[in-house]
Amino acid sequence: MKTEIFTFCDFAQENGRKLTIVGTFDTIIARNFPCVHPQLAVVIRIRFDMWEFNSHNFRIETVDLNGELNIEPITGQVNVAGEGSGGAITHLVFTFSNLRFTNPGVVNFVLYIDNKELSSIPLHIRKS
């Protein structure tokens, strides 16, 4: 399995296996702290090879530079099936509202599949 897309954006949706991503970013800039970011979406596209067709557990954790969790972990399961000898893709789209950040820093979003880290991306929180 391979992560093809892992990004933050203003809006995302999957419709008919098509993925729409609007306004990707990796930095939130705030004037004051603590701050609240009104909304962000996390989008992940994973490609599976045919020998990986099965049910897989996933978990997304957010960890700051001090190793502390910032948001409750997101957990779930994806059932991966394909047609013929080709691979298959799965989209994970999550929208967060009113995220609170106490201080500037970096929050890493880490994706685990079947309890193994597959990928991660940093979200930078900066003061203007």
The first five atom37 places (N, CA, C, CB, O) and aatype in JSON, in Angstrom:
{
  "aatype": [12, 11, 16, 6, 9, 13, 16, 13, 4, 3, 13, 0, 5, 6, 2, 7, 1, 11, 10, 16, 9, 19, 7, 16, 13, 3, 16, 9, 9, 0, 1, 2, 13, 14, 4, 19, 8, 14, 5, 10, 0, 19, 19, 9, 1, 9, 1, 13, 3, 12, 17, 6, 13, 2, 15, 8, 2, 13, 1, 9, 6, 16, 19, 3, 10, 2, 7, 6, 10, 2, 9, 6, 14, 9, 16, 7, 5, 19, 2, 19, 0, 7, 6, 7, 15, 7, 7, 0, 9, 16, 8, 10, 19, 13, 16, 13, 15, 2, 10, 1, 13, 16, 2, 14, 7, 19, 19, 2, 13, 19, 10, 18, 9, 3, 2, 11, 6, 10, 15, 15, 9, 14, 10, 8, 9, 1, 11, 15],
  "atom_mask": [
    [1, 1, 1, 1, 1],
    [1, 1, 1, 1, 1],
    [1, 1, 1, 1, 1],
    [1, 1, 1, 1, 1],
    [1, 1, 1, 1, 1],
    [1, 1, 1, 1, 1],
    [1, 1, 1, 1, 1],
    [1, 1, 1, 1, 1],
    [1, 1, 1, 1, 1],
    [1, 1, 1, 1, 1],
    [1, 1, 1, 1, 1],
    [1, 1, 1, 1, 1],
    [1, 1, 1, 1, 1],
    [1, 1, 1, 1, 1],
    [1, 1, 1, 1, 1],
    [1, 1, 1, 0, 1],
    [1, 1, 1, 1, 1],
    [1, 1, 1, 1, 1],
    [1, 1, 1, 1, 1],
    [1, 1, 1, 1, 1],
    [1, 1, 1, 1, 1],
    [1, 1, 1, 1, 1],
    [1, 1, 1, 0, 1],
    [1, 1, 1, 1, 1],
    [1, 1, 1, 1, 1],
    [1, 1, 1, 1, 1],
    [1, 1, 1, 1, 1],
    [1, 1, 1, 1, 1],
    [1, 1, 1, 1, 1],
    [1, 1, 1, 1, 1],
    [1, 1, 1, 1, 1],
    [1, 1, 1, 1, 1],
    [1, 1, 1, 1, 1],
    [1, 1, 1, 1, 1],
    [1, 1, 1, 1, 1],
    [1, 1, 1, 1, 1],
    [1, 1, 1, 1, 1],
    [1, 1, 1, 1, 1],
    [1, 1, 1, 1, 1],
    [1, 1, 1, 1, 1],
    [1, 1, 1, 1, 1],
    [1, 1, 1, 1, 1],
    [1, 1, 1, 1, 1],
    [1, 1, 1, 1, 1],
    [1, 1, 1, 1, 1],
    [1, 1, 1, 1, 1],
    [1, 1, 1, 1, 1],
    [1, 1, 1, 1, 1],
    [1, 1, 1, 1, 1],
    [1, 1, 1, 1, 1],
    [1, 1, 1, 1, 1],
    [1, 1, 1, 1, 1],
    [1, 1, 1, 1, 1],
    [1, 1, 1, 1, 1],
    [1, 1, 1, 1, 1],
    [1, 1, 1, 1, 1],
    [1, 1, 1, 1, 1],
    [1, 1, 1, 1, 1],
    [1, 1, 1, 1, 1],
    [1, 1, 1, 1, 1],
    [1, 1, 1, 1, 1],
    [1, 1, 1, 1, 1],
    [1, 1, 1, 1, 1],
    [1, 1, 1, 1, 1],
    [1, 1, 1, 1, 1],
    [1, 1, 1, 1, 1],
    [1, 1, 1, 0, 1],
    [1, 1, 1, 1, 1],
    [1, 1, 1, 1, 1],
    [1, 1, 1, 1, 1],
    [1, 1, 1, 1, 1],
    [1, 1, 1, 1, 1],
    [1, 1, 1, 1, 1],
    [1, 1, 1, 1, 1],
    [1, 1, 1, 1, 1],
    [1, 1, 1, 0, 1],
    [1, 1, 1, 1, 1],
    [1, 1, 1, 1, 1],
    [1, 1, 1, 1, 1],
    [1, 1, 1, 1, 1],
    [1, 1, 1, 1, 1],
    [1, 1, 1, 0, 1],
    [1, 1, 1, 1, 1],
    [1, 1, 1, 0, 1],
    [1, 1, 1, 1, 1],
    [1, 1, 1, 0, 1],
    [1, 1, 1, 0, 1],
    [1, 1, 1, 1, 1],
    [1, 1, 1, 1, 1],
    [1, 1, 1, 1, 1],
    [1, 1, 1, 1, 1],
    [1, 1, 1, 1, 1],
    [1, 1, 1, 1, 1],
    [1, 1, 1, 1, 1],
    [1, 1, 1, 1, 1],
    [1, 1, 1, 1, 1],
    [1, 1, 1, 1, 1],
    [1, 1, 1, 1, 1],
    [1, 1, 1, 1, 1],
    [1, 1, 1, 1, 1],
    [1, 1, 1, 1, 1],
    [1, 1, 1, 1, 1],
    [1, 1, 1, 1, 1],
    [1, 1, 1, 1, 1],
    [1, 1, 1, 0, 1],
    [1, 1, 1, 1, 1],
    [1, 1, 1, 1, 1],
    [1, 1, 1, 1, 1],
    [1, 1, 1, 1, 1],
    [1, 1, 1, 1, 1],
    [1, 1, 1, 1, 1],
    [1, 1, 1, 1, 1],
    [1, 1, 1, 1, 1],
    [1, 1, 1, 1, 1],
    [1, 1, 1, 1, 1],
    [1, 1, 1, 1, 1],
    [1, 1, 1, 1, 1],
    [1, 1, 1, 1, 1],
    [1, 1, 1, 1, 1],
    [1, 1, 1, 1, 1],
    [1, 1, 1, 1, 1],
    [1, 1, 1, 1, 1],
    [1, 1, 1, 1, 1],
    [1, 1, 1, 1, 1],
    [1, 1, 1, 1, 1],
    [1, 1, 1, 1, 1],
    [1, 1, 1, 1, 1],
    [1, 1, 1, 1, 1]
  ],
  "atom_positions": [
    [[0.84, -1.18, 0.0], [0.0, 0.0, 0.0], [0.88, 1.23, 0.0], [-0.95, 0.01, 1.21], [1.99, 1.23, 0.52]],
    [[0.33, 2.29, -0.61], [1.11, 3.5, -0.79], [0.19, 4.71, -0.64], [1.82, 3.51, -2.17], [-0.91, 4.73, -1.19]],
    [[0.64, 5.7, 0.09], [-0.12, 6.94, 0.22], [0.18, 7.82, -0.99], [0.23, 7.69, 1.55], [1.33, 8.2, -1.21]],
    [[-0.85, 8.13, -1.77], [-0.66, 8.99, -2.95], [-0.95, 10.46, -2.64], [-1.56, 8.51, -4.08], [-0.33, 11.35, -3.2]],
    [[-1.89, 10.7, -1.74], [-2.23, 12.06, -1.33], [-2.43, 12.06, 0.18], [-3.52, 12.59, -2.06], [-3.09, 11.18, 0.73]],
    [[-1.86, 13.05, 0.83], [-2.1, 13.28, 2.26], [-1.94, 14.78, 2.43], [-1.09, 12.44, 3.21], [-0.81, 15.28, 2.42]],
    [[-3.04, 15.51, 2.59], [-2.98, 16.96, 2.6], [-4.06, 17.57, 3.48], [-3.1, 17.49, 1.19], [-5.05, 16.92, 3.83]],
    [[-3.85, 18.83, 3.83], [-4.85, 19.65, 4.5], [-5.46, 20.56, 3.45], [-4.23, 20.48, 5.7], [-4.78, 20.97, 2.51]],
    [[-6.73, 20.88, 3.6], [-7.37, 21.77, 2.64], [-8.58, 22.43, 3.28], [-7.79, 21.0, 1.38], [-9.01, 22.09, 4.39]],
    [[-9.13, 23.41, 2.53], [-10.31, 24.12, 3.01], [-11.58, 23.29, 2.87], [-10.48, 25.43, 2.26], [-12.48, 23.38, 3.7]],
    [[-11.64, 22.48, 1.8], [-12.84, 21.69, 1.53], [-12.44, 20.46, 0.73], [-13.91, 22.52, 0.76], [-11.55, 20.52, -0.11]],
    [[-13.11, 19.34, 1.01], [-12.88, 18.11, 0.23], [-14.13, 17.25, 0.27], [-11.66, 17.32, 0.76], [-14.89, 17.26, 1.25]],
    [[-14.33, 16.51, -0.8], [-15.41, 15.53, -0.82], [-15.09, 14.45, -1.84], [-16.77, 16.2, -1.16], [-14.34, 14.66, -2.79]],
    [[-15.67, 13.28, -1.6], [-15.6, 12.2, -2.57], [-17.0, 12.0, -3.12], [-15.03, 10.87, -1.92], [-17.98, 11.92, -2.37]],
    [[-17.08, 11.92, -4.44], [-18.37, 11.75, -5.08], [-18.17, 10.83, -6.29], [-19.0, 13.14, -5.51], [-17.5, 11.19, -7.25]],
    [[-18.76, 9.66, -6.22], [-18.61, 8.72, -7.33], [-17.18, 8.3, -7.56], [0.0, 0.0, 0.0], [-16.75, 8.16, -8.71]],
    [[-16.43, 8.11, -6.49], [-15.02, 7.72, -6.52], [-14.11, 8.82, -7.06], [-14.84, 6.47, -7.35], [-12.92, 8.59, -7.26]],
    [[-14.67, 10.01, -7.3], [-13.86, 11.17, -7.67], [-13.61, 11.99, -6.42], [-14.55, 12.03, -8.78], [-14.51, 12.18, -5.6]],
    [[-12.4, 12.47, -6.3], [-12.0, 13.23, -5.13], [-11.85, 14.7, -5.52], [-10.69, 12.67, -4.53], [-11.13, 15.03, -6.46]],
    [[-12.53, 15.58, -4.78], [-12.41, 17.01, -5.0], [-11.7, 17.61, -3.8], [-13.81, 17.67, -5.21], [-12.12, 17.42, -2.66]],
    [[-10.61, 18.36, -4.08], [-9.82, 18.99, -3.03], [-9.69, 20.47, -3.38], [-8.4, 18.31, -2.88], [-9.27, 20.81, -4.49]],
    [[-10.05, 21.35, -2.44], [-10.01, 22.78, -2.68], [-9.14, 23.45, -1.61], [-11.44, 23.39, -2.7], [-9.38, 23.27, -0.42]],
    [[-8.16, 24.22, -2.05], [-7.38, 25.05, -1.14], [-6.43, 24.3, -0.22], [0.0, 0.0, 0.0], [-6.58, 24.37, 1.0]],
    [[-5.46, 23.57, -0.79], [-4.52, 22.85, 0.07], [-3.56, 23.82, 0.75], [-3.72, 21.82, -0.75], [-3.22, 24.87, 0.21]],
    [[-3.13, 23.45, 1.96], [-2.19, 24.27, 2.73], [-1.48, 23.4, 3.75], [-2.93, 25.44, 3.44], [-1.87, 22.25, 3.99]],
    [[-0.43, 23.95, 4.36], [0.26, 23.24, 5.44], [0.56, 24.16, 6.62], [1.55, 22.63, 4.92], [1.22, 23.75, 7.57]],
    [[0.06, 25.41, 6.55], [0.35, 26.38, 7.61], [-0.91, 27.16, 7.97], [1.47, 27.34, 7.17], [-1.67, 27.59, 7.1]],
    [[-1.1, 27.34, 9.26], [-2.16, 28.21, 9.78], [-1.45, 29.36, 10.48], [-3.14, 27.43, 10.78], [-0.58, 29.15, 11.33]],
    [[-1.83, 30.58, 10.13], [-1.21, 31.76, 10.73], [-2.27, 32.46, 11.58], [-0.63, 32.73, 9.63], [-3.37, 32.76, 11.1]],
    [[-1.93, 32.72, 12.84], [-2.86, 33.36, 13.77], [-2.23, 34.61, 14.36], [-3.28, 32.38, 14.89], [-1.01, 34.68, 14.54]],
    [[-3.07, 35.58, 14.66], [-2.57, 36.81, 15.28], [-2.29, 36.62, 16.76], [-3.56, 37.95, 15.09], [-1.32, 37.15, 17.3]],
    [[-3.16, 35.87, 17.42], [-3.06, 35.67, 18.87], [-3.24, 34.2, 19.22], [-4.1, 36.53, 19.61], [-3.81, 33.42, 18.46]],
    [[-2.73, 33.85, 20.38], [-2.89, 32.48, 20.9], [-3.45, 32.56, 22.3], [-1.53, 31.7, 20.89], [-3.11, 33.48, 23.05]],
    [[-4.29, 31.61, 22.68], [-4.77, 30.5, 21.85], [-5.62, 31.0, 20.69], [-5.58, 29.5, 22.69], [-6.17, 32.1, 20.74]],
    [[-5.71, 30.17, 19.65], [-6.5, 30.53, 18.47], [-7.42, 29.37, 18.11], [-5.59, 30.89, 17.27], [-7.21, 28.23, 18.52]],
    [[-8.43, 29.69, 17.34], [-9.36, 28.67, 16.86], [-9.4, 28.77, 15.34], [-10.8, 28.86, 17.48], [-9.66, 29.84, 14.78]],
    [[-9.14, 27.66, 14.67], [-9.23, 27.62, 13.21], [-10.62, 27.08, 12.86], [-8.09, 26.72, 12.57], [-10.99, 25.99, 13.31]],
    [[-11.4, 27.83, 12.07], [-12.81, 27.48, 11.88], [-13.05, 26.13, 11.22], [-13.46, 28.52, 11.06], [-13.95, 25.4, 11.63]],
    [[-12.25, 25.77, 10.21], [-12.49, 24.49, 9.55], [-11.3, 24.08, 8.7], [-13.75, 24.56, 8.68], [-10.68, 24.91, 8.03]],
    [[-10.98, 22.81, 8.74], [-10.01, 22.25, 7.82], [-10.38, 20.81, 7.54], [-8.57, 22.35, 8.37], [-10.97, 20.13, 8.38]],
    [[-10.01, 20.36, 6.36], [-10.25, 18.97, 5.98], [-8.9, 18.28, 5.82], [-11.08, 18.87, 4.66], [-7.91, 18.88, 5.4]],
    [[-8.88, 17.01, 6.18], [-7.71, 16.16, 5.96], [-8.12, 15.14, 4.91], [-7.22, 15.46, 7.31], [-9.15, 14.47, 5.04]],
    [[-7.3, 15.02, 3.87], [-7.61, 14.13, 2.75], [-6.46, 13.15, 2.57], [-7.87, 14.93, 1.44], [-5.29, 13.53, 2.53]],
    [[-6.83, 11.87, 2.46], [-5.83, 10.83, 2.25], [-6.32, 9.91, 1.13], [-5.56, 10.01, 3.58], [-7.46, 9.46, 1.13]],
    [[-5.43, 9.65, 0.19], [-5.72, 8.69, -0.89], [-4.67, 7.59, -0.79], [-5.72, 9.38, -2.32], [-3.47, 7.87, -0.86]],
    [[-5.13, 6.35, -0.63], [-4.22, 5.22, -0.47], [-4.45, 4.25, -1.63], [-4.44, 4.5, 0.9], [-5.59, 3.91, -1.96]],
    [[-3.35, 3.81, -2.24], [-3.43, 2.81, -3.31], [-2.99, 1.47, -2.75], [-2.54, 3.22, -4.54], [-1.96, 1.35, -2.09]],
    [[-3.8, 0.45, -3.02], [-3.54, -0.91, -2.55], [-3.26, -1.8, -3.76], [-4.73, -1.46, -1.72], [-3.92, -1.68, -4.79]],
    [[-2.29, -2.69, -3.62], [-2.05, -3.72, -4.64], [-3.04, -4.85, -4.42], [-0.59, -4.24, -4.59], [-3.63, -4.97, -3.35]],
    [[-3.22, -5.69, -5.44], [-4.27, -6.71, -5.37], [-4.06, -7.7, -4.22], [-4.33, -7.47, -6.68], [-5.04, -8.23, -3.69]],
    [[-2.82, -7.96, -3.81], [-2.6, -8.88, -2.7], [-2.94, -8.25, -1.35], [-1.15, -9.35, -2.7], [-2.91, -8.92, -0.32]],
    [[-3.26, -6.94, -1.37], [-3.64, -6.25, -0.15], [-5.16, -6.08, -0.02], [-2.97, -4.89, -0.09], [-5.64, -5.45, 0.92]],
    [[-5.92, -6.65, -0.98], [-7.38, -6.57, -0.9], [-7.83, -7.31, 0.34], [-8.05, -7.17, -2.18], [-7.59, -8.51, 0.5]],
    [[-8.47, -6.58, 1.22], [-8.89, -7.14, 2.5], [-9.49, -6.0, 3.3], [-7.69, -7.82, 3.27], [-9.62, -4.88, 2.8]],
    [[-9.85, -6.28, 4.5], [-10.31, -5.25, 5.43], [-9.1, -4.76, 6.24], [-11.44, -5.8, 6.38], [-8.32, -5.57, 6.74]],
    [[-8.94, -3.44, 6.35], [-7.8, -2.86, 7.05], [-8.3, -1.85, 8.08], [-6.82, -2.2, 6.06], [-9.18, -1.04, 7.79]],
    [[-7.72, -1.89, 9.27], [-8.01, -0.88, 10.29], [-7.11, 0.32, 10.06], [-7.8, -1.46, 11.72], [-5.96, 0.18, 9.67]],
    [[-7.66, 1.51, 10.3], [-6.83, 2.7, 10.21], [-7.01, 3.54, 11.46], [-7.18, 3.52, 8.96], [-8.01, 3.45, 12.17]],
    [[-6.0, 4.37, 11.71], [-6.01, 5.3, 12.83], [-5.23, 6.54, 12.41], [-5.41, 4.66, 14.14], [-4.16, 6.43, 11.82]],
    [[-5.77, 7.7, 12.72], [-5.06, 8.95, 12.47], [-4.88, 9.63, 13.81], [-5.84, 9.87, 11.45], [-5.85, 9.91, 14.52]],
    [[-3.63, 9.9, 14.16], [-3.32, 10.57, 15.41], [-2.67, 11.92, 15.11], [-2.38, 9.69, 16.3], [-2.03, 12.09, 14.07]],
    [[-2.84, 12.86, 16.01], [-2.17, 14.16, 15.9], [-1.25, 14.3, 17.1], [-3.21, 15.34, 15.83], [-1.68, 14.18, 18.25]],
    [[0.01, 14.55, 16.81], [1.02, 14.63, 17.86], [1.82, 15.9, 17.67], [1.94, 13.37, 17.84], [2.3, 16.18, 16.56]],
    [[1.98, 16.69, 18.75], [2.8, 17.9, 18.65], [4.27, 17.55, 18.9], [2.32, 18.99, 19.64], [4.6, 16.39, 19.11]],
    [[5.13, 18.56, 18.89], [6.57, 18.3, 19.05], [6.93, 17.78, 20.44], [7.34, 19.56, 18.78], [8.02, 17.25, 20.63]],
    [[6.02, 17.94, 21.4], [6.25, 17.41, 22.75], [5.76, 15.97, 22.88], [5.58, 18.28, 23.79], [5.85, 15.38, 23.95]],
    [[5.23, 15.43, 21.8], [4.73, 14.05, 21.83], [3.34, 13.91, 22.41], [0.0, 0.0, 0.0], [2.91, 12.8, 22.73]],
    [[2.63, 15.03, 22.55], [1.29, 14.98, 23.13], [0.23, 14.95, 22.03], [1.06, 16.18, 24.06], [0.37, 15.6, 21.0]],
    [[-0.83, 14.18, 22.28], [-1.94, 14.13, 21.35], [-2.73, 15.42, 21.42], [-2.85, 12.92, 21.65], [-3.01, 15.92, 22.51]],
    [[-3.09, 15.98, 20.25], [-3.83, 17.23, 20.22], [-5.32, 17.03, 19.98], [-3.27, 18.13, 19.15], [-6.14, 17.76, 20.53]],
    [[-5.68, 16.05, 19.19], [-7.05, 15.76, 18.83], [-7.27, 14.28, 19.11], [-7.37, 16.13, 17.33], [-6.36, 13.48, 18.96]],
    [[-8.48, 13.93, 19.5], [-8.77, 12.51, 19.72], [-8.47, 11.73, 18.44], [-10.25, 12.31, 20.15], [-8.8, 12.18, 17.34]],
    [[-7.84, 10.56, 18.56], [-7.55, 9.77, 17.36], [-8.82, 9.42, 16.59], [-6.81, 8.5, 17.75], [-9.88, 9.19, 17.17]],
    [[-8.68, 9.37, 15.28], [-9.77, 8.95, 14.4], [-9.49, 7.5, 14.05], [-9.89, 9.86, 13.1], [-8.38, 7.18, 13.61]],
    [[-10.46, 6.64, 14.23], [-10.26, 5.23, 13.91], [-11.38, 4.74, 13.01], [-10.19, 4.38, 15.19], [-12.47, 5.32, 12.97]],
    [[-11.1, 3.69, 12.29], [-12.11, 3.1, 11.42], [-11.55, 1.93, 10.67], [0.0, 0.0, 0.0], [-10.46, 1.43, 10.96]],
    [[-12.32, 1.5, 9.7], [-11.94, 0.35, 8.9], [-12.28, 0.63, 7.44], [-12.65, -0.94, 9.41], [-13.31, 1.23, 7.14]],
    [[-11.42, 0.19, 6.55], [-11.69, 0.28, 5.12], [-11.69, -1.13, 4.54], [-10.65, 1.18, 4.39], [-10.83, -1.95, 4.87]],
    [[-12.65, -1.39, 3.69], [-12.72, -2.68, 2.99], [-12.23, -2.45, 1.57], [-14.17, -3.28, 3.0], [-12.86, -1.73, 0.79]],
    [[-11.1, -3.06, 1.25], [-10.45, -2.82, -0.03], [-10.73, -4.0, -0.97], [-8.92, -2.62, 0.15], [-10.41, -5.15, -0.66]],
    [[-11.33, -3.68, -2.1], [-11.6, -4.68, -3.12], [-11.36, -4.03, -4.48], [-13.06, -5.25, -3.01], [-11.57, -2.83, -4.64]],
    [[-10.93, -4.81, -5.42], [-10.69, -4.28, -6.76], [-11.29, -5.19, -7.8], [0.0, 0.0, 0.0], [-11.93, -6.19, -7.5]],
    [[-11.06, -4.8, -9.03], [-11.55, -5.59, -10.15], [-10.37, -6.14, -10.93], [-12.48, -4.76, -11.06], [-9.44, -5.4, -11.25]],
    [[-10.41, -7.41, -11.23], [-9.34, -8.01, -12.01], [-8.02, -8.04, -11.27], [0.0, 0.0, 0.0], [-7.98, -8.23, -10.06]],
    [[-6.95, -7.83, -12.02], [-5.62, -7.92, -11.42], [-5.05, -6.56, -11.05], [-4.68, -8.61, -12.36], [-3.89, -6.47, -10.64]],
    [[-5.84, -5.5, -11.19], [-5.35, -4.16, -10.87], [-5.43, -3.87, -9.38], [0.0, 0.0, 0.0], [-5.89, -4.69, -8.59]],
    [[-4.96, -2.7, -9.03], [-5.01, -2.28, -7.63], [-6.33, -1.61, -7.33], [0.0, 0.0, 0.0], [-7.25, -1.61, -8.15]],
    [[-6.41, -1.04, -6.16], [-7.62, -0.33, -5.72], [-7.19, 0.88, -4.92], [-8.56, -1.26, -4.89], [-6.1, 0.92, -4.34]],
    [[-8.06, 1.87, -4.88], [-7.78, 3.06, -4.07], [-8.87, 3.24, -3.04], [-7.67, 4.32, -4.96], [-10.01, 2.79, -3.2]],
    [[-8.49, 3.91, -1.95], [-9.42, 4.29, -0.9], [-9.17, 5.74, -0.56], [-9.27, 3.38, 0.36], [-8.03, 6.17, -0.45]],
    [[-10.25, 6.49, -0.4], [-10.15, 7.88, 0.03], [-10.65, 8.0, 1.46], [-10.96, 8.81, -0.92], [-11.69, 7.45, 1.81]],
    [[-9.9, 8.72, 2.26], [-10.33, 9.07, 3.62], [-10.42, 10.59, 3.66], [-9.33, 8.52, 4.72], [-9.44, 11.28, 3.39]],
    [[-11.59, 11.11, 4.0], [-11.82, 12.56, 4.05], [-12.47, 12.88, 5.4], [-12.71, 13.05, 2.85], [-13.53, 12.35, 5.73]],
    [[-11.81, 13.74, 6.16], [-12.33, 14.14, 7.47], [-12.3, 15.66, 7.57], [-11.5, 13.5, 8.62], [-11.32, 16.29, 7.19]],
    [[-13.38, 16.23, 8.08], [-13.46, 17.68, 8.27], [-13.5, 17.98, 9.75], [-14.71, 18.27, 7.55], [-14.27, 17.38, 10.5]],
    [[-12.66, 18.92, 10.17], [-12.58, 19.35, 11.56], [-13.09, 20.78, 11.67], [-11.14, 19.23, 12.11], [-12.74, 21.62, 10.84]],
    [[-13.89, 21.05, 12.66], [-14.38, 22.41, 12.9], [-13.87, 22.92, 14.24], [-15.92, 22.45, 12.86], [-13.77, 22.17, 15.21]],
    [[-13.56, 24.21, 14.26], [-13.17, 24.9, 15.49], [-12.01, 24.24, 16.22], [-14.35, 25.0, 16.41], [-12.09, 23.96, 17.42]],
    [[-10.93, 23.97, 15.48], [-9.73, 23.41, 16.11], [-9.03, 24.48, 16.93], [-8.76, 22.82, 15.04], [-8.79, 25.59, 16.45]],
    [[-8.71, 24.14, 18.16], [-8.07, 25.09, 19.07], [-6.59, 24.77, 19.19], [-8.75, 25.05, 20.46], [-6.2, 23.63, 19.42]],
    [[-5.76, 25.81, 19.01], [-4.32, 25.67, 19.16], [-3.87, 26.64, 20.25], [-3.57, 25.95, 17.82], [-4.13, 27.84, 20.17]],
    [[-3.21, 26.11, 21.25], [-2.79, 26.9, 22.4], [-1.58, 27.77, 22.09], [-2.48, 26.0, 23.56], [-1.5, 28.92, 22.52]],
    [[-0.64, 27.22, 21.34], [0.62, 27.9, 21.05], [1.04, 27.65, 19.61], [1.73, 27.45, 22.01], [0.57, 26.71, 18.97]],
    [[1.95, 28.5, 19.09], [2.54, 28.19, 17.78], [3.32, 26.88, 17.89], [3.47, 29.35, 17.29], [3.74, 26.48, 18.97]],
    [[3.52, 26.23, 16.76], [4.28, 24.99, 16.75], [3.95, 24.15, 15.54], [0.0, 0.0, 0.0], [3.49, 24.66, 14.52]],
    [[4.19, 22.86, 15.67], [3.92, 21.91, 14.59], [3.1, 20.77, 15.17], [5.25, 21.38, 13.94], [3.4, 20.25, 16.24]],
    [[2.06, 20.39, 14.44], [1.25, 19.23, 14.81], [1.37, 18.24, 13.66], [-0.26, 19.62, 15.09], [1.01, 18.55, 12.53]],
    [[1.87, 17.05, 13.96], [1.99, 16.01, 12.94], [0.73, 15.15, 12.94], [3.24, 15.14, 13.19], [0.28, 14.68, 13.98]],
    [[0.18, 14.95, 11.75], [-0.93, 14.03, 11.55], [-0.32, 12.74, 11.05], [-2.02, 14.61, 10.54], [0.34, 12.72, 10.02]],
    [[-0.54, 11.65, 11.78], [0.11, 10.38, 11.48], [-0.96, 9.34, 11.14], [0.97, 9.9, 12.69], [-1.91, 9.14, 11.89]],
    [[-0.79, 8.68, 9.98], [-1.71, 7.65, 9.52], [-1.12, 6.27, 9.81], [-2.01, 7.81, 8.02], [0.0, 5.97, 9.42]],
    [[-1.9, 5.46, 10.5], [-1.54, 4.07, 10.76], [-2.54, 3.17, 10.04], [-1.52, 3.77, 12.3], [-3.75, 3.39, 10.1]],
    [[-2.03, 2.16, 9.37], [-2.86, 1.12, 8.77], [-2.46, -0.19, 9.43], [-2.69, 1.06, 7.2], [-1.29, -0.56, 9.43]],
    [[-3.44, -0.88, 10.0], [-3.19, -2.14, 10.71], [-2.07, -1.97, 11.74], [-2.83, -3.25, 9.71], [-1.19, -2.82, 11.87]],
    [[-2.12, -0.85, 12.47], [-1.19, -0.52, 13.55], [0.25, -0.27, 13.1], [-1.2, -1.61, 14.56], [1.17, -0.29, 13.92]],
    [[0.47, -0.05, 11.8], [1.8, 0.29, 11.29], [1.72, 1.69, 10.69], [2.29, -0.76, 10.22], [0.8, 2.0, 9.93]],
    [[2.7, 2.53, 11.04], [2.71, 3.88, 10.49], [2.94, 3.82, 8.98], [3.79, 4.75, 11.17], [3.92, 3.24, 8.51]],
    [[2.01, 4.43, 8.23], [2.13, 4.45, 6.79], [2.66, 5.8, 6.3], [0.79, 4.15, 6.14], [3.47, 5.85, 5.37]],
    [[2.19, 6.9, 6.92], [2.57, 8.22, 6.43], [2.26, 9.26, 7.48], [1.85, 8.55, 5.1], [1.49, 9.01, 8.41]],
    [[2.87, 10.45, 7.32], [2.55, 11.56, 8.22], [2.8, 12.88, 7.49], [3.39, 11.48, 9.53], [3.59, 12.94, 6.55]],
    [[2.11, 13.93, 7.95], [2.34, 15.27, 7.42], [2.28, 16.27, 8.57], [1.29, 15.62, 6.33], [1.54, 16.08, 9.53]],
    [[3.08, 17.35, 8.45], [3.07, 18.36, 9.5], [2.09, 19.49, 9.18], [4.48, 18.93, 9.7], [1.94, 19.88, 8.03]],
    [[1.44, 20.0, 10.21], [0.64, 21.22, 10.12], [1.35, 22.26, 10.96], [-0.85, 20.99, 10.6], [1.47, 22.1, 12.18]],
    [[1.81, 23.32, 10.32], [2.56, 24.37, 11.01], [1.57, 25.42, 11.52], [3.62, 25.03, 10.06], [0.7, 25.89, 10.79]],
    [[1.72, 25.78, 12.79], [0.88, 26.81, 13.42], [1.84, 27.96, 13.74], [0.11, 26.27, 14.73], [2.76, 27.8, 14.54]],
    [[1.61, 29.12, 13.11], [2.54, 30.24, 13.27], [1.82, 31.5, 13.71], [3.28, 30.51, 11.96], [0.63, 31.67, 13.47]],
    [[2.58, 32.37, 14.37], [2.07, 33.68, 14.78], [2.4, 34.7, 13.71], [2.66, 34.11, 16.16], [3.52, 34.73, 13.19]],
    [[1.41, 35.55, 13.36], [1.65, 36.56, 12.33], [2.45, 37.72, 12.87], [0.34, 37.07, 11.75], [2.75, 38.67, 12.14]]
  ]
}
